[in-house]
Every structure is written in structure tokens, then in C-alpha cells.
Amino acid sequence: MRMPFLVPVLIAIVMVTGCTATAPYIPGAQQPLSLNQQAQFENNGYAFDAGIDKIDIQDAQTIVVTLTIVNTGTQGLTLSAMPSLNDPVGEAYPGQAIFFSQIAPNHQSTQKGTISIPVGTLDQLGQGSTLTIRFQGTSPVPYETTWSIDLTNLPK
């Protein structure tokens, strides 16, 4: 007799528990930055600043991102950066990984990476678009930040 009463209670508990769960935390996740701002990360003696130096558009299908990493920590740093362009409606265009190898403390490295977009997509990457970069170092936990961009109106 108690079984029909328990089923709705169990369903309610599962729904409440599921609704209060939080998304996984990524260290360094921040509010979107403007292109002239630096992202700053620090974890377990590793620290670095990341900045977008320039974004170039080649043949309306290839986006070239120039990224600089400054090692502000006390240990050598090796990172990979995975860029992704996101249009205002949530369509993502992932790019090729950018590798930064053996950056000594108080030194920097600048590398370029490309993102290919389908023909006719460039006009959709205007105001409200973002460039998200996920950084992976020796730690199993990635770092991530996002820059607000408008590819139809890039700074010269």
C-alpha cells in the first residue's frame, strides 16, 4: 500500500537534486573579455597571462588568431590552446590547437592558430560573437576564457 505513495516522493527528490546540481568548474573561467584585455590564470605555482594580439581574416574562410602567453609564474610552462569561434546563436567553429612549449618564468611566446569556417559564415560572426580558448597545461584541469569579438568590425 505504501509503494504508490513512495514513487512520487522519490521522483520529486530526484528532480530537486538534479535541478540543484552545478556545472563543472573550470579554473579561470571569467566573464567575456574585450580584445584588448588579458586573461590571467594561476594554479599550483603555474601562472600566466594570455592575450589576443591580432585576428586576421584570410579568404573569408580562414581566421588567423595571434595569441601571446606570458609566464608570470615561478615554473616553466608548456601549454596547448584550443580556440573556438562562437556565433551569437551558439554555433561553434573549433580551430586547430596552438602549442606553446617551454616558456621560462618571466618570458613570453607568441603563436598563431587557424580556425576554418564554412563559406558564407563570416557575416554571422558580428556583434555578439565570442572567441573561447581552452588552455591545457601539465595539470589535468584546463583553464578557459572568452573574448567578445566582432569579425565584421575588427580593430586595425
C-alpha positions as CSV (number, residue, x, y, z in Angstrom):
1,M,0.0,0.0,0.0
2,R,2.8,2.4,0.7
3,M,4.5,1.8,-2.7
4,P,2.2,4.2,-4.7
5,F,3.0,6.9,-2.2
6,L,6.8,6.4,-2.3
7,V,7.1,6.6,-6.1
8,P,6.0,10.3,-6.4
9,V,8.2,11.2,-3.4
10,L,11.2,9.5,-5.0
11,I,10.6,11.3,-8.3
12,A,10.3,14.6,-6.5
13,I,13.6,14.0,-4.7
14,V,15.4,13.1,-7.9
15,M,14.1,16.1,-9.7
16,V,15.0,18.5,-6.9
17,T,18.5,17.0,-6.6
18,G,19.1,17.2,-10.4
19,C,17.9,20.8,-10.6
20,T,20.3,22.0,-7.9
21,A,23.4,20.4,-9.5
22,T,26.0,22.8,-10.7
23,A,28.0,22.8,-13.9
24,P,31.6,21.7,-13.7
25,Y,34.0,24.4,-12.6
26,I,36.9,25.4,-14.9
27,P,39.6,27.4,-13.2
28,G,40.0,30.8,-14.7
29,A,36.6,30.9,-16.4
30,Q,35.7,34.6,-16.5
31,Q,33.2,37.0,-17.9
32,P,33.9,37.7,-21.6
33,L,36.9,40.0,-22.1
34,S,37.3,42.6,-24.8
35,L,40.1,42.1,-27.3
36,N,42.4,44.5,-25.6
37,Q,42.2,42.7,-22.2
38,Q,44.5,40.0,-20.8
39,A,43.2,36.8,-19.2
40,Q,45.1,35.9,-16.0
41,F,45.4,32.3,-14.6
42,E,47.2,30.9,-11.6
43,N,47.2,27.4,-10.1
44,N,49.8,25.5,-8.0
45,G,52.8,27.7,-8.8
46,Y,51.8,28.0,-12.5
47,A,50.7,31.4,-13.6
48,F,50.3,33.0,-17.0
49,D,48.6,35.8,-18.8
50,A,47.0,35.3,-22.2
51,G,46.1,37.9,-24.8
52,I,44.9,38.1,-28.3
53,D,47.4,40.2,-30.3
54,K,45.6,40.1,-33.6
55,I,42.8,38.4,-35.6
56,D,43.2,38.3,-39.4
57,I,40.7,37.1,-42.0
58,Q,42.1,35.2,-45.0
59,D,39.9,34.4,-48.0
60,A,36.7,34.8,-45.9
61,Q,37.0,31.2,-44.6
62,T,40.2,31.1,-42.6
63,I,40.6,33.1,-39.3
64,V,44.1,33.5,-38.0
65,V,44.4,34.2,-34.3
66,T,47.7,35.5,-32.9
67,L,48.0,34.7,-29.2
68,T,50.6,35.6,-26.7
69,I,51.3,33.8,-23.4
70,V,53.4,35.5,-20.7
71,N,54.7,33.1,-18.0
72,T,54.1,35.1,-14.8
73,G,54.7,32.1,-12.5
74,T,57.8,30.5,-10.9
75,Q,58.0,27.3,-13.0
76,G,58.5,26.6,-16.7
77,L,55.3,26.4,-18.7
78,T,54.1,24.2,-21.6
79,L,50.5,24.8,-22.8
80,S,48.2,24.0,-25.7
81,A,45.4,26.3,-26.6
82,M,42.2,25.2,-28.3
83,P,40.3,28.1,-29.9
84,S,36.7,28.1,-30.9
85,L,34.6,30.8,-32.6
86,N,31.0,31.0,-31.5
87,D,28.4,33.0,-33.3
88,P,25.5,34.8,-31.5
89,V,23.1,31.9,-31.8
90,G,25.5,29.3,-30.4
91,E,27.1,27.7,-33.5
92,A,30.7,26.8,-32.7
93,Y,33.6,26.6,-35.1
94,P,36.6,24.9,-33.4
95,G,40.1,25.7,-34.6
96,Q,43.4,23.9,-34.6
97,A,45.4,23.6,-31.4
98,I,48.1,26.1,-30.7
99,F,51.2,24.8,-28.9
100,F,53.4,26.8,-26.5
101,S,56.5,24.9,-25.5
102,Q,58.9,25.6,-22.6
103,I,58.1,29.2,-21.7
104,A,60.5,30.1,-18.9
105,P,59.4,32.3,-16.0
106,N,59.1,36.0,-16.9
107,H,59.3,35.1,-20.7
108,Q,56.6,35.1,-23.3
109,S,55.7,33.2,-26.5
110,T,53.6,34.3,-29.4
111,Q,52.0,31.7,-31.8
112,K,49.3,31.7,-34.5
113,G,46.4,29.3,-34.9
114,T,43.7,29.0,-37.6
115,I,40.0,28.4,-37.5
116,S,38.2,27.4,-40.7
117,I,34.7,28.5,-41.1
118,P,32.2,27.5,-43.8
119,V,31.6,29.7,-46.9
120,G,29.1,32.5,-46.1
121,T,29.6,32.2,-42.3
122,L,31.7,35.3,-41.9
123,D,28.7,37.7,-41.9
124,Q,27.2,35.8,-39.0
125,L,30.3,36.4,-36.8
126,G,29.4,40.0,-36.0
127,Q,28.5,41.6,-32.7
128,G,27.6,39.1,-30.0
129,S,30.2,36.5,-31.2
130,T,32.9,35.2,-29.0
131,L,36.3,33.5,-29.2
132,T,36.7,30.9,-26.5
133,I,40.2,29.5,-25.8
134,R,40.7,26.5,-23.5
135,F,44.2,26.1,-22.2
136,Q,45.6,22.8,-21.2
137,G,49.0,22.5,-19.4
138,T,50.5,19.8,-17.2
139,S,47.6,19.9,-14.8
140,P,44.6,17.7,-15.6
141,V,42.3,20.7,-15.0
142,P,42.0,23.1,-18.0
143,Y,41.9,26.9,-18.0
144,E,39.4,28.7,-20.1
145,T,38.5,32.3,-21.1
146,T,36.3,34.0,-23.7
147,W,36.8,37.2,-25.6
148,S,33.9,39.2,-27.2
149,I,34.6,39.7,-30.9
150,D,33.0,41.1,-34.0
151,L,34.8,39.8,-37.1
152,T,32.8,42.2,-39.3
153,N,34.4,45.1,-37.4
154,L,37.9,44.2,-36.3
155,P,40.4,46.8,-34.9
156,K,43.1,47.7,-37.4
